Amino acid sequence: MALEGMVRTVLGDIAPADLGWCQCHEHVFLEKGRSFELHKALLMDDYEKSQAELFLYKNAGGSALVDAQPGGGGRMAERMVRAAKATGLHLIASAGFHKTVFYYDDSFLFRESEEQLADRFIREIEEGMLSSQMDGERRLPEKAGILKVAVDEGGLHRDATYEKLFHAAAATVKATGVSILAHFEKNSDAFEVLRFFEDAGIPANRLLACHLDRTRHDLGYHKELAAAGAYLEYDTINRLKYVSNEQEIALIQGMLEAGYQDQLL
């Protein structure tokens, strides 16, 4: 059943007008797993610290945010629900998948079929999220509200697993009406993803292309993607190992001057 213009938060559906100030790509919690083994910074399992940051955000005027950690990929659904109740913020959870390197070899990503994956994602959106593995996987009544996908170097056709995952993602969006939160790595092409979903009957305005300000720092490319209808998420301000602040400002200014302020997040 499609969401019909509503936003699905972990505490229930709300109208878009009730979102207030919304950060569209954050990571509030991240349990210890394969990603931690690859990079020791990829761990956020201290509830009190995350809740304190959420209160800082709320006190600064924040009202909502999207947690971009997908189910089975480190998402801590129980803690998200607890934090939403404690802070009064609208927290939107992600179904879907991250880069396959962040999963163990016996993960559902590799063993389940396209149909099983689509069913898994759809049920998280329509019935309720699966709890985190460390809390003993079970289905919660609270639901995910957006679909996370990830594109690694080589694109969505780099191997059979990614192709399977993206076909399952398309089936999920068509069945539920949720938007797509797409993580991009360097040397991956947002237009490949946009065309894939358009070929599946999903319009470009369902796609939110993330991190392109650091993975593809090209104003012309960004304007072309926005002209096609996609949304772009920038998150590289003061992350100087990627681009300078001057480069980031120039990119944002160029997009604003081209009239794409409503598609820049």
Residue pairs with C-beta under 8 A, 6 or more apart in sequence:
1 126
1 176
2 175
2 176
2 177
3 13
3 145
3 176
3 177
3 178
4 177
5 15
5 16
6 13
6 14
6 15
6 16
7 13
7 14
7 15
7 16
7 18
7 19
7 64
7 90
7 92
7 145
8 92
8 125
8 143
8 144
8 145
8 146
8 178
9 64
9 84
9 90
9 91
9 92
9 145
10 77
10 80
10 81
10 84
10 91
10 92
10 93
10 129
10 142
10 143
10 145
11 81
11 84
11 85
11 90
11 91
11 142
14 90
18 90
19 63
19 64
19 90
20 62
20 63
20 64
20 90
21 61
21 62
21 63
21 64
22 62
22 63
22 64
22 65
22 66
22 90
23 57
23 62
23 64
23 65
23 66
24 65
24 66
24 181
24 208
24 233
24 265
25 66
25 68
25 181
25 208
25 210
25 233
25 235
25 265
26 65
26 66
26 67
26 68
27 44
27 67
27 68
27 69
28 44
28 50
28 54
28 65
28 67
28 69
28 79
28 80
28 83
28 91
29 44
29 45
29 47
29 50
29 67
29 69
29 74
29 75
29 76
29 79
29 80
29 83
30 42
30 43
30 44
30 45
30 69
30 74
30 75
30 76
31 43
31 45
31 74
31 75
31 76
31 132
31 133
31 134
32 43
32 45
32 134
33 74
33 102
33 104
33 133
34 101
34 102
34 103
34 104
35 42
35 43
35 73
35 74
35 98
35 102
36 42
36 43
38 101
38 102
42 74
44 50
45 76
47 79
47 82
47 83
50 79
50 83
51 83
51 86
51 87
54 83
54 87
54 89
55 87
57 65
57 89
58 87
58 88
58 89
62 89
63 89
63 90
64 89
64 90
64 91
64 92
65 89
65 90
65 91
65 92
66 92
66 94
66 145
66 146
66 181
67 75
67 80
67 91
67 92
67 93
67 94
68 94
68 148
68 181
68 183
68 210
69 75
69 76
69 94
69 98
69 148
70 94
70 95
70 96
70 97
70 98
70 148
71 77
71 93
71 94
71 95
71 96
71 120
71 124
71 129
71 130
71 144
72 97
72 103
72 107
72 108
72 109
72 130
72 133
73 97
73 98
73 102
73 103
73 148
74 98
74 102
74 132
75 93
75 94
75 129
75 132
76 132
76 134
76 135
77 93
77 129
77 130
77 131
77 132
77 140
77 142
78 131
78 132
78 135
78 140
79 132
80 91
80 93
80 142
81 91
81 140
81 142
83 89
83 91
84 90
84 91
92 144
92 145
92 146
93 129
93 142
93 143
93 144
93 145
93 146
94 144
94 146
94 147
94 148
94 181
95 120
95 121
95 124
95 125
95 129
95 144
95 146
95 147
95 148
95 172
95 178
96 121
96 147
96 148
96 149
96 169
96 172
96 181
97 103
97 109
97 148
97 149
97 150
97 165
97 169
98 148
98 150
98 183
99 150
99 152
99 183
99 185
100 109
100 110
100 152
100 161
100 162
100 165
101 152
103 109
103 110
108 116
108 117
108 120
109 117
109 161
109 165
110 161
112 120
113 164
114 164
114 167
114 168
114 171
115 168
117 164
117 165
117 168
118 167
118 168
118 169
118 171
118 172
118 175
121 147
121 168
121 169
121 172
122 171
122 172
122 175
122 176
123 139
124 130
124 143
124 144
125 143
125 144
125 145
125 147
125 172
125 176
125 178
126 143
126 176
127 139
127 143
128 139
128 140
128 141
128 142
128 143
129 139
129 140
129 142
129 143
129 144
130 137
130 138
130 139
130 140
131 137
131 138
131 139
131 140
144 178
145 178
146 178
146 179
146 180
146 181
147 169
147 172
147 173
147 176
147 178
147 179
147 180
147 181
148 181
148 182
148 183
149 165
149 166
149 169
149 180
149 181
149 182
149 183
149 193
150 182
150 183
150 185
151 162
151 182
151 183
151 184
151 185
151 188
151 192
151 193
152 158
152 162
152 185
152 188
153 185
153 186
153 187
153 188
154 187
154 188
155 162
155 188
155 189
155 192
155 193
156 162
156 163
156 166
156 192
156 193
156 196
157 163
157 192
166 193
166 196
169 180
170 196
170 197
170 200
170 202
172 178
173 179
173 180
173 197
173 200
173 202
173 206
174 200
174 201
174 202
179 206
179 207
179 208
180 197
180 202
180 206
180 207
180 208
181 208
181 210
182 190
182 193
182 207
182 208
182 209
182 210
183 210
183 211
184 190
184 193
184 209
184 210
184 211
184 212
184 215
184 216
185 215
186 215
186 216
188 215
190 207
190 209
190 212
190 216
190 225
190 230
191 224
191 225
191 228
193 207
193 209
194 204
194 207
194 209
194 225
194 228
194 230
197 204
197 206
197 207
198 204
203 229
204 228
204 229
204 230
205 229
205 230
205 231
207 230
207 231
208 230
208 231
208 232
208 233
208 265
209 225
209 230
209 231
209 232
209 233
210 233
210 235
211 233
211 235
211 236
212 221
212 222
212 225
212 232
212 233
212 234
213 222
213 232
213 234
213 235
213 236
213 243
213 248
213 251
214 235
214 236
214 239
214 242
214 243
216 222
217 242
217 243
217 247
217 251
219 250
219 251
219 254
219 255
222 232
222 251
222 254
222 255
223 254
223 255
223 258
223 260
225 232
226 232
226 255
226 258
226 260
226 263
226 264
230 263
231 263
231 264
231 265
232 255
232 260
232 263
232 264
232 265
233 265
234 248
234 251
234 252
234 264
234 265
236 242
236 243
236 248
237 245
237 248
238 245
243 251
252 264
255 261
255 264
256 264
